[in-house]
């Protein structure tokens, strides 16, 4: 009997199957400290218990993206161990805050399959849920990933591509229970800009840049237990390079967005996202944002703001996204569409 796990290939997935992922993980303040060591993350609500308590929460939760990475990492051995690339996200919602001491596990349901025309790989669509120790769903999202075939003669499944919402509607956003920004301290948060100070269509250059290091990327993939071969094994790609984990780019861009969006405290939905081009060690990541929409919420003093977050590398033109052919500019690494909560 084979004892090792080679990972799933495209022909191993079945539409409608639900996969329970190993291994549950209890998170602690250690995850926060490592997350803030890897990224220049400075949002006050995720940095200070006292600040979070002044906003109506019992304590400072784990950073929203740290929770996302933890849930995501659990899925890799079953979903993307043999991936060519992670392609996109949709319909993501953070449903409950994650606090130190919570134990997270993940499960995914296959909701779409489509073999590529070359017959060597295919795209797998999954809806993943992160659950805590009380079996409450803390996070729910869809992603799709290109996965290699192992047996090239394996018949192609009937193509099923799920119809996914382009945006999470504001009435489906879940505001953490008790959140109240009526006594929000803008001085401690770091910037004076309120929800009302941002206009739809406004673009913000976040100014700062960070050069990606191989060591930090490897620490991040190990921290989130992301074992995808393209991130670990330099012989897995023809160019001999390890692909920088897409979540590393997402967190780096989000952290850089603090300069200009310090009060966009909590990510509550992921409308869509694309890893437009590969990122490698030595690339210098910068970020810019565009305000796509705004919506009120029922929580006191809390507004929702929909943002496009774009990560680029060296050589990118200011606010450039796509060329005349509709394709992403080669310097664009990430195009992420999300909702965040901000004081009114």
N, C-alpha and C positions, 0 to 999 in steps of 0.2 A: 504494500500500500504506500502510495506517495505521501510523504509527510510534509513536504514544503508546498507553499502556495504560489503558483506562477502568476496569479492574478487572472481576472476575467478578460477575455477578448470579445470583440464585437459579436461574434456568433454565439456567445454564451448568455446573452441577455434575452429575456422574454417579456413581451409587453404585458404590463399589469402586475408583474411580480414585485413583492416588497422584500427588501433586503435589510435585515437587522445587522448593524455594524458593531464590531468590537472596537475598542475596549472602553467602558465608561471611564470618565475622568472627573475627579473632584478638583475644582479650581480653587486657588487661594490668592493671597496678596502677592505671592511669588510670580504668578502670571502677569499681574499688573506691572510689577517692577521690571520684569524682562521685556514686556511690551514697550514700556516707556524708555528702556535702554536701547531698544532696537530702532525706535522711531521718535522723532521730536514731538511727541504727543503732549499737548498742554491744556486740553479742554478741562476747565475747572471742575465740572461736575464729576468727571472720572478721575480727578486727582486728589480730591479732598472730601472726607466724610462730612466735615463741618459745612462745606459749601453745599453738598448734596442734601444735607438735613435742612439747611435754610431754604431749599427748594422743595421741601415736602417729602423727600425720600428718606427711608430709614438709615441709609448709609450710601457710600459711593459704590455704584455697581461696577462690574468688570466692563472695560471698554467694549462698546458695541461690536467693533470689528474683532476684538480678541475673542468674544463669544462666537462670532461667525467663524473665525479661523479654527476654533476648537471643534465646532460641529462639523465643519467642512473636512478637517483633517481625518476625522473618523471614517469618512466615506471613501477616502482615496484607495485603500487596499481592495475595495470591492468595485469601485466605479472607474477610477482613473489611473490605476497602477501601470497600465499599458497604454496610456493616453499619448496621442501625438500633441494635443493641445487642448486646454480648457477654452471653450469658445464664447460662452455668454451666460447671462443671468436674467431672470425675470420674476415678477410676482413675489418678491421677497418682503417679509414682514417680521419685525421684532415684536413679539407678543408679550414677553415678560422680561424684566431686568434679571440679569444673572449676578448673584452676589458671591463673594468668597464663602466657600463651604458648600456651594451647590455642586451636584454631580450631574454631568451632562453625558448623554448618549445620543446616537443618531440612527435614523432609519430612512431609507429611500425607496420610492416606488418608481418603476420604469414607466414613463408616460409617452415615450416616442422612440422610434428606431428608423434610421434611414441609411442604407448603405451608400457609400460614395461611388461615383461612376468608375473610378479606377479599380474597384473590386478589392482593394487592399485594406480598407478601413471603413468605418461608418460612424455616424453620429448617434449618441445615446442621450436621451432626454430623461432626467430624473427630477422628481419632487422630493426634496429632503426636509425632514423635520428634526430639530434638536429638542430633546426632552430632558427635563430635570428629574431629580430623585422622587418627585411626587407624580411623575408621568404627565406633567403639564408641558405643553408645547411652548418653548421659549422663542423659537425661530422656525420659519417656514419659507422655503425658496425653491425656485426651479433653476437648474443649470443644464447646459448641454456641453458634451465633450466628445472630441474625435478620438476613437479608440481603434487600435490596430486589429486586423484579423489574424488569427493564428493559422487556420486552415483556409487557404484562398479559394478552395473549391466548395466551401460551405455555402449553401444556397442563401441568397439574400432574403431577408424577411420582407413581408409587405410593408411598404413605406408608410409610416404614421408620424406626422409632424404635428405636435399639439398647437392649438390656437391659443396663444398667450396674450394677456392684456399688455398693452404698450405702457401703461402706467397704473399704479395702485391709486384708486380714487381716494380723495381726501377723507371721505366718510368711512373708509376701511382702515385708516391709520389708528393704531392703538397707542394712546398716551399712557405712560406708566401711572399706576394708581397713586394719587396723592400729589402728583407734580403740580407745583404752583410757583410761577415766576413773578408774582406780584411784589416780592421783596428781594428781587434779584440784585446782586451786587456787581455792577458793571466794572467797578475798579478792580475787584479781585478777579473778575473774569478776564480782564486784560484789554478789552476794547469797549467803546461806548455805543457801537452800532446796533440798533434795534431792528426788529422785523420790519417796521415801517420805513426804515432807512434804505431798504433794498427795493429796486424796481425790476419788474419783469423785463428781461432782455439785457440787463446790466452784466458786464463782464469784469472779472476781477483777476488781475495778475498777482499771484501769491509771492512773487519776487524771489524767494529763497530756492536754493537747489541743494541736492545731496547726491554725492557720487556713491553708487552702489558697490559694496564690497562683497567679495565671495564669502568671507567668513561670516558676515552678518546674515547673509541670505541662508547659509547652511544652518546657522543657529536657529533662524526662524522656521525653516522647514522641519527641523528636529523638534523644536518647541511645540509646533502644532501637529507633530507626528504625521507629516505629509511625506509619504514614502514613494511618490511618483518617480519613476526611473529617470525621466528627463531632467529632474531637479538634482538627483544624486549622482548619477552615473554618467561621466563624461564620454564614455564609449557608446552611449545610447543614441547620440546624434552624429550625423556624418561630419559636422564641423568640429566635433570634439569639445563642444562647449556645454556647460550645464545651463539650462534655461532657468532664469530667475523666476521663482514662484510668483504667480500672478497676485496672490494675496499680499505678498511683500510690497509690490508696486501700489496696490490699493491703499494699504496702511501708510505707506510713505507719502502718497499724494494727499490723503486725508489729513495727516499730521502737518504737512506743508500748508494746507488750506487754513490753518489757524490764523495765519497772517492775512486778515481780511474777513475771516468768518469765525472769529473766536467764540462768538455767541451762538453758533449753530451747534448746540450742545449734544443732542442725541439723534442718532440715525434711527428712524423708525420704519423705513421702507426702502427697498431696492427695486426700482422700476425696470432697470435694464443695465446691461454692461457688456462691453466687449474688450478683450485683450487684443488690441489692434495690430500690434507688432511685437516681436520678441524683445525681451530685455536681458542684457548680459552684464556680468561684472565689469566695472569700468565705465558704464553709462552714467551720466549725470541726470537725475530726474528733477524736473520742475513741474509746476502745476498751475492751472488756471481754472476758474469756475465761471459758469453762466447761470443767472437766475432764470428758471424756466416757468415757475408758477409760485403762487402763494395761496394759503388758505387759512382761515381761522380754525381754532379747535374749541371744544367745550371746556378745556382746562383753564383755570384762572391765569391770565397773563401770558398764555402760551399760544404762539402761532406756528404754523407749518410752512416751510419753505422748500420748494423743489429746486434742486441744483444739479447742473451738469458739472462733473469734475473730470478734467482732462489732464492726464500725465503725459509729459513729453520728455524727450532726451535731447542732448546737445544738437544744435543745428536747426531746431524748430523755429519757425516764424511765429511772431506774437499772435496768439489766438487762432492759429491755423489748425484746421481739423481734417477736412477732406479736399481732394483736388477736384478739377473739373470733371473727371471721370467718375466721381462719386466714391472713390476709394480713399481710405484713410491715408493721410500723409505718412511717409515712412518714419518720421520722427515721433509720431503719436504712438504711445504705448498703451494707453487706457482711456476709455470713454465710459464713464459711469454716471448713471442717472439715479438720484436718490432723494428721499424726503428727510428733512431734519427738523427738529423742534428748536424754537428760538424765542426769547422774551419779546413780547409786544411793546 
